[in-house]
Amino acid sequence: MIFERIESEGLAHYSYLVGDKGEAVVIDPRRDCKIYQEMASKRGLRITDILETHRNEDYLVGSSELSDRTEAEIWHADSQLNYRYGDPVEGGQIWNVGGLKIEAIHTPGHTPGHMSYLLYDRTGEPWIVFTGDSLFAGDLGRVDLMGMDRAEEMANDMYDTLFDKLLPLGDEVIVCPAHGAGSVCGASISDRVWTTIGIERERNPKLQYSDRDEFVEGIAEKLERPPYFREMERLNLEGPPLLGDLPVPTPLSPEEFEERAREATVLDTRMELGFNSAHVPGSFSIWMDGLPNFAGWFLSYEESLLLVNETDDPTQATRLLVRIGFDDLAGYLSGGMLSWHTAGKRSSSIDTVTVHELCNGLDRGKTAWILDVRNDEEVKDAEISDAHHIHLTQLPENLDEIPSNRPIYIFCGSGLRSTVAASFLKRNGWEDIKVVLGGTAGWNSTACPIE
């Protein structure tokens, strides 16, 4: 028996390959799906079926791509939706994979037609359950994606799913969800890499409510919804355009890059120090590891992207972007900022100050408008007195709260998210911007203490 979990970094997405005696199934594949073929081929397996747990919102599913490569049959959940590919799953449906058996279980809550998949061992006992976005380590799938007018209904469905279908499987059953810590598909997913029904029954805070009413009230909450979710939902019904091999953006000379930048968005994936020191004028900054979390909040699917990277290899940035549907990659700056400067091109910069410099200035009477772009939980743990809190993802909707006639000091806890915010503000007309380097550990201001 072969079992592999494949993690898509940044998205905290988990997909799975299960095989036995020459046959294999893949559960919730990602779009750049060559890895499943390679894993199966090395083990002498043929992928026969692709199982989806639900219509995904946060990434492009790779079912059509993988089926095109392997001729595997696609089975999709949420059959009430108008899919353009594959066949609908029915609760109780069985797949035999070599000597193993997998059964579909209808587990609504996150979505109305959500499916989990139960893998039985060779003796016929429940062994592993692939729970998709229903049960996570330390959390449950969000129930607000159908709209808050249906959140209570979906929360009731989730209660039935958990207490009538998943928890009765047995404490020893291994739980394999579709996401880990950091995913936007849950409010507070734990960093437990592996978990079981028993561990979740005992430790998952959302399984500790005393009754149905308390459970529904506790989980029917509205969470942030990235704007790119709508595009993911649309494409995951139609089937995303087939990639073939991962696309390779064209290397561009500084002159070619400058010309194309007039009608494209320049996305700089370097770290904050490099970007703030010098960047192509008008660039938007999202550091490489931040692309899965923030590209969908700030970039437009209507505009081509030009890349500026640390190296001349655009593979990683390309991979992360196409997973969330940013396929229109018009090229990258060959030679990076070094080639830009040696070609005599003009660059822009953003001022930086260390957290210690800002604190010392405040204590000497400096007046500063501090924009704190950390999330609510971070601010709750360590709030800076007199700072103005707007979470990074909420900046586009709250620009009118930020003055444009005085210096803005942007704080996030390291400087990475602050640089994203600074580049966004600069593209929208703000000039006097300073990125604060360093986090709350170094904050030591008497005038503006941490509370």
Buried (B, 14 or more C-beta within 10 A) or exposed (E): BBBBEBBBEBBBBBBBBBBBBEBBBBBBBBBBBBBBBEBBEEBEBEBBBBBBBBBBBBBBBBBBBBBBBBEBBBBBBBBEBEBEBBEBBEBEBEBEBBEBBBBBBBBBBBBBBBBBBBBBEEEEEBBBBBBBBBBBBBBBBBBBBEEEEBBBBBBBBBBEBBEEBBBEBEEEBBBBBBBBBBBBBBBEBBEBEEBBBBBBBEBBEBBEBEEEEEBBEBBBEEEBBBBBBEBBBEBBBEBBBEBEEEBEBBBBBBEBBBEBBEEBBBBBBBBBEBBBEBBBBEBBBBBBBBBBBBBBBBBEBEEBBBBBBBEEEBEBBBBBBBBBBBBBBBBBBBBBBEBBBEEEBEEBEBEBBEBBBBBBBBEEEBEBBBBBBBBEEBBEEBBBEEBBBBBBBBBEEEBEEBEEEEBBBBBBBBBBBBBBBBBBBBBEEBEBBBBBBBBBEEBEBEBBBBE
